Amino acid sequence: MIDLNCDAGEGFGIYNFGVDKALFEYVTSVNIACGFHAGDPVTIGKTVEMAIQKGLCIGAHPSFPDLMGFGRREMNLSFEEIRDYVMYQIGGLYAFAKSKKARITHVKPHGAMYNMAFKDEKIARGIAEAIYLFDPSLVVVSLPESKLLSIASDYGLKTAREGFADRNYNDDGTLLSRKYPNAVIEDPEEIASRTLSMVDGKIRSISGMEINIKVETICIHSDSPNAVSIAKRVREEFAKHGIEVMGLGN
């Protein structure tokens, strides 16, 4: 059993970004941008509605306050700022979900916040405390062996280890930075193969090293040029190998 997730609602105003509607046919959980790196009230509301119509698990996708940089720039913030920014964003999404009699099931940080929480205890603790104070039933999504998952467990929170079939990995299990041209993989066949490997607990790093990786959820990026073809191909391979999918909140 595995969850397939995608980041969603990452447009802003009249600008669309990603292929949410088509991609929602294949994923089981969605992580909705909460306005700090992308998204606005109308976009959030529409994305929540689409997720409900497809029966998907809805998660918050909070970020550093970096709309200009799409949340991909590192920031030096205090523990209190991180905690309060994350809680504020979860609360915004919660209002839309509650208004439609739906619930939030998980939280997955975005961009630089996500990557920095792999090693930075202050950031990880700020995120975990925000989730714990808001709703300790929420699932925390992060890379395996991250500081965030470790601290979240200390708070008694449920966690889900995440893999990225369309991203290259460093030897230490972190994601290869997007500043490198080969950070993102675009070939649906290669991605489908890597996804199956992840389900089996293995992935090859950029250097060719085989890394042991145990994941409960796998992300397909909605901003990939052929994201829908990738998701469709992954689901075909899952069906072929008898792999069942289930959302993070089920």
C-alpha positions as CSV (number, residue, x, y, z in Angstrom):
1,M,0.0,0.0,0.0
2,I,1.4,3.4,-1.0
3,D,0.1,7.0,-1.2
4,L,0.7,9.2,-4.3
5,N,0.7,12.9,-3.6
6,C,1.2,16.1,-5.5
7,D,1.6,19.7,-4.6
8,A,-1.4,21.7,-5.8
9,G,-3.0,25.1,-5.9
10,E,0.2,26.8,-6.8
11,G,-1.2,29.4,-9.1
12,F,-1.8,33.0,-8.0
13,G,-4.7,35.3,-9.1
14,I,-5.1,34.9,-12.9
15,Y,-2.0,32.8,-13.3
16,N,-2.3,29.1,-13.4
17,F,0.6,26.8,-12.5
18,G,0.6,23.0,-12.8
19,V,-2.2,20.7,-14.1
20,D,-4.1,20.1,-10.9
21,K,-7.5,19.0,-12.4
22,A,-6.0,16.3,-14.7
23,L,-3.4,15.2,-12.1
24,F,-6.1,14.7,-9.5
25,E,-7.3,11.7,-11.5
26,Y,-4.2,9.7,-10.5
27,V,-3.0,10.8,-7.0
28,T,-4.5,10.0,-3.7
29,S,-3.4,13.0,-1.6
30,V,-2.8,16.7,-2.4
31,N,-0.7,19.3,-0.6
32,I,-2.4,22.7,-1.2
33,A,-0.3,25.9,-1.2
34,C,-1.5,28.2,1.6
35,G,-0.6,31.7,0.2
36,F,3.0,32.2,1.3
37,H,4.8,30.8,-1.8
38,A,1.8,30.5,-4.1
39,G,-2.0,30.3,-3.8
40,D,-4.6,32.9,-2.9
41,P,-8.0,32.6,-1.3
42,V,-9.9,31.9,-4.5
43,T,-7.3,29.4,-5.7
44,I,-7.2,27.6,-2.4
45,G,-11.0,27.4,-2.3
46,K,-11.2,26.0,-5.9
47,T,-8.4,23.5,-5.2
48,V,-10.1,22.2,-2.0
49,E,-13.3,21.8,-3.9
50,M,-11.6,19.8,-6.7
51,A,-9.9,17.6,-4.1
52,I,-13.2,16.9,-2.4
53,Q,-14.9,16.0,-5.7
54,K,-12.2,13.4,-6.3
55,G,-12.2,12.0,-2.8
56,L,-8.5,13.0,-2.2
57,C,-6.8,13.5,1.2
58,I,-6.2,17.2,1.7
59,G,-3.0,18.5,3.2
60,A,-1.5,21.9,3.9
61,H,1.7,22.9,2.0
62,P,3.1,25.8,4.1
63,S,6.2,27.8,3.1
64,F,8.5,30.5,4.1
65,P,7.0,33.9,3.3
66,D,8.6,34.1,-0.1
67,L,6.0,34.7,-2.8
68,M,8.6,36.3,-5.1
69,G,10.9,33.3,-4.9
70,F,8.2,30.6,-4.9
71,G,9.4,29.5,-1.4
72,R,12.7,28.2,-2.7
73,R,14.9,30.7,-1.0
74,E,16.4,30.0,2.4
75,M,15.4,32.3,5.2
76,N,16.8,32.9,8.7
77,L,13.8,33.0,10.9
78,S,13.2,32.6,14.6
79,F,11.6,29.5,16.1
80,E,8.5,31.6,17.0
81,E,8.2,33.0,13.4
82,I,8.4,29.5,11.9
83,R,5.9,28.1,14.3
84,D,3.4,31.0,13.8
85,Y,3.8,31.2,10.0
86,V,3.1,27.4,9.7
87,M,0.1,27.6,12.1
88,Y,-1.3,30.6,10.2
89,Q,-1.1,28.8,6.9
90,I,-2.7,25.5,8.2
91,G,-5.5,27.6,9.7
92,G,-6.2,29.3,6.4
93,L,-6.6,26.0,4.6
94,Y,-8.6,24.6,7.5
95,A,-11.2,27.3,7.1
96,F,-11.8,26.4,3.5
97,A,-11.9,22.6,4.2
98,K,-14.2,23.1,7.2
99,S,-16.6,25.3,5.2
100,K,-17.1,22.4,2.8
101,K,-17.4,19.8,5.6
102,A,-14.0,18.3,4.7
103,R,-10.9,17.8,6.9
104,I,-7.2,18.3,6.6
105,T,-5.2,15.1,7.0
106,H,-1.6,16.1,6.7
107,V,1.1,18.8,6.5
108,K,4.0,18.8,4.1
109,P,6.3,21.9,4.1
110,H,7.3,23.4,0.8
111,G,10.6,24.2,-0.9
112,A,13.4,25.7,1.2
113,M,11.5,25.1,4.4
114,Y,11.1,21.4,3.6
115,N,14.8,21.0,2.6
116,M,16.1,22.9,5.6
117,A,14.0,20.9,8.0
118,F,15.9,17.8,7.0
119,K,18.9,19.0,9.2
120,D,17.9,22.2,11.0
121,E,16.5,21.5,14.4
122,K,15.0,25.0,15.0
123,I,13.0,24.9,11.7
124,A,12.0,21.3,12.3
125,R,10.8,22.0,15.9
126,G,8.9,25.1,14.8
127,I,7.0,23.2,12.2
128,A,6.3,20.3,14.5
129,E,5.1,22.5,17.3
130,A,2.8,24.4,15.0
131,I,1.2,21.1,13.9
132,Y,1.0,19.8,17.4
133,L,-0.7,22.9,18.7
134,F,-3.1,23.1,15.8
135,D,-4.1,19.5,15.5
136,P,-2.0,16.6,16.8
137,S,-3.9,14.1,14.6
138,L,-2.3,15.6,11.4
139,V,0.3,13.5,9.6
140,V,3.7,15.2,9.1
141,V,5.3,14.5,5.7
142,S,9.0,14.7,5.1
143,L,12.1,12.9,3.8
144,P,13.1,9.7,5.6
145,E,15.7,10.2,8.4
146,S,14.9,14.0,8.5
147,K,15.1,16.0,11.7
148,L,11.5,17.0,11.1
149,L,10.2,13.4,11.3
150,S,12.3,12.7,14.3
151,I,11.1,15.8,16.2
152,A,7.5,15.2,15.1
153,S,7.7,11.7,16.6
154,D,9.0,13.3,19.9
155,Y,5.8,15.4,19.9
156,G,3.8,12.2,19.4
157,L,2.7,13.2,15.9
158,K,2.1,10.7,13.1
159,T,4.6,10.8,10.3
160,A,4.9,9.7,6.6
161,R,8.2,9.3,4.9
162,E,8.2,10.8,1.4
163,G,10.0,9.8,-1.8
164,F,10.4,11.7,-5.0
165,A,10.4,9.5,-8.1
166,D,11.0,12.5,-10.4
167,R,13.9,14.0,-8.5
168,N,17.6,12.9,-8.3
169,Y,19.1,12.2,-4.9
170,N,22.4,12.9,-3.3
171,D,24.2,10.0,-1.6
172,D,23.0,11.1,1.8
173,G,19.3,10.7,0.8
174,T,18.7,14.5,0.4
175,L,17.4,15.9,-2.9
176,L,19.8,17.2,-5.5
177,S,19.4,21.0,-5.6
178,R,17.3,22.4,-8.4
179,K,20.2,24.7,-9.3
180,Y,21.6,21.6,-11.1
181,P,20.1,20.9,-14.6
182,N,19.6,17.2,-13.8
183,A,17.8,17.7,-10.5
184,V,14.4,16.9,-12.1
185,I,13.7,13.7,-14.1
186,E,11.1,14.1,-16.9
187,D,11.0,10.7,-18.6
188,P,7.8,8.9,-17.6
189,E,9.3,5.4,-18.1
190,E,12.3,6.2,-15.9
191,I,10.1,7.7,-13.3
192,A,7.8,4.7,-13.3
193,S,10.7,2.4,-12.8
194,R,12.1,4.5,-10.0
195,T,8.7,4.6,-8.3
196,L,8.6,0.8,-8.3
197,S,12.1,0.7,-6.9
198,M,11.0,3.1,-4.1
199,V,8.1,0.9,-3.2
200,D,10.6,-1.9,-2.9
201,G,12.8,0.2,-0.6
202,K,15.6,1.2,-3.0
203,I,16.7,4.2,-5.1
204,R,19.8,5.1,-7.0
205,S,21.5,8.4,-6.2
206,I,23.0,10.8,-8.8
207,S,26.4,9.0,-8.4
208,G,24.8,5.6,-9.0
209,M,24.9,4.5,-5.3
210,E,22.0,2.4,-4.2
211,I,20.2,3.9,-1.2
212,N,17.9,2.1,1.1
213,I,14.7,4.2,1.3
214,K,11.5,3.3,3.1
215,V,8.5,5.5,2.2
216,E,4.8,5.7,2.8
217,T,4.1,8.4,0.2
218,I,5.6,9.3,-3.2
219,C,5.4,12.8,-4.7
220,I,4.7,13.6,-8.4
221,H,5.4,17.3,-9.1
222,S,2.5,19.0,-10.8
223,D,4.8,21.6,-12.4
224,S,6.6,18.9,-14.5
225,P,5.9,19.5,-18.2
226,N,4.4,16.0,-18.6
227,A,3.1,15.5,-15.0
228,V,-0.1,13.9,-16.1
229,S,1.7,11.4,-18.4
230,I,4.0,10.6,-15.5
231,A,1.2,10.0,-13.0
232,K,-0.7,7.9,-15.5
233,R,2.3,5.7,-16.3
234,V,3.1,5.2,-12.5
235,R,-0.5,4.1,-11.9
236,E,-0.3,1.7,-14.8
237,E,2.9,0.1,-13.3
238,F,1.2,-0.1,-9.9
239,A,-1.8,-1.9,-11.4
240,K,0.5,-4.2,-13.3
241,H,2.4,-5.2,-10.1
242,G,-0.6,-5.3,-7.8
243,I,0.4,-2.3,-5.8
244,E,-2.6,-0.6,-4.1
245,V,-2.8,3.1,-3.4
246,M,-4.4,4.8,-0.4
247,G,-4.5,8.5,0.8
248,L,-2.6,9.6,3.8
249,G,-5.7,10.1,5.9
250,N,-7.3,6.8,5.1
